[in-house]
Amino acid sequence: MTAKKKTKSRGTDEPFLRLMGIGGAAVLKLLGVAPEEAEEYTFRSVVLKDKRMEPDTEGVPVLEGRGRPVYIEFQGYADKFIRYRLVSRIMLACAQNEYADSVLGGIVYTDEAYKKAALPVKALGDKDSKEIGKALEEIVLTDYTEAMLSEIDPRLIVLAPFTVASKMNKTELLSRGRVWKLKIQTIYPEQSVKDALNITGLFIMNRFRDITREEVISMLNFDLRDTVAGQQIFDAGHQEGVQEGILKMVIEALTERFVTVPPDIKKALYSVGNHDMLKELLRHAIRSPYIEDFKEILAKVLASSKTEKTSDMSDRI
């Protein structure tokens, strides 16, 4: 299989795209594609004429004339119009490629809440209100156990973090993580082990918000900075200054997630002078489902910063 990476990351997009590169057939099996058909696909990121109408991944059969194009969205946050977006992207891709045959569209939700938040797609002008979206294959990772994923395809072990409770005790999680590492080293070929561990580490950080980078490194014995997403979170802007680099990454992450960043938010961000606060805001920029949620968090951070400054001044006096 081959994979082309996006130059930017958005939430779980980068680790899922990397997974498609080393185990895309396994993901197709998860969506119900027959094993013999799934193994005939190669994967690439698709850029349509309208950048905002871009499927995360498109699967194209290796053997010409066999199989069907596959468009997959990996959904790691609540988006009411995720089904609308996927259907419109498929339509746009088919129109641009003048393709009018069978297509598979799939959504992999990382949590049941994200599926429940998605609105059904209604056919325009249909008196019976039949749903176009029913043609989509949808699965929720939290519906599966680790054993169920392994039965479908052992390579799906990298999705194991989504099969355990997000409130799992940290000690137990660290223990589970070491077991996942051993399984990955057994299942994946040597040249793919590092990539599989990177993917698993990023999924762990997406699923468990209070775990630190150091704990993930200890668990899996690798460094998240080997990935693009990890670099964005932990290793931004060395040449321009770490703090300025992180600030730019916050704005870039918000732009990638929400297309435009309101001027008042940009102005507020430039007033944050604390390195650790900017790192925390970067995490929220990647994870917040809506720009309003991020704005609320930013306001709390600024209020906390002002309180600390007032306290420092009082101590000096």
Secondary structure, DSSP 8 states (H G I E B T S, - for coil): ------SS--TTHHHHHHHHHHHHHHHHHHTT--HHHHTTEEEE----SSTTS--SEEEEESSTTSS--EEEEEE-S--TTHHHHHHHHHHHHHHHHT--S--EEEEEESSHHHHHHS---B-TT-TT--BGGGGSEEEEGGG--HHHHHHH-GGGGGGGGGGS-TT--HHHHHHHHHHHHHHHHHHS-HHHHHHHHHHHHHHHHHH-TT--HHHHHHHHSS-GGGSHHHHHHHS--TTT-HHHHHHHHHHHHHHHHHS---HHHHHHHHT---HHHHHHHHHHHHH-SSHHHHHHHHHHHHHHHHHHHHHHHHHH-
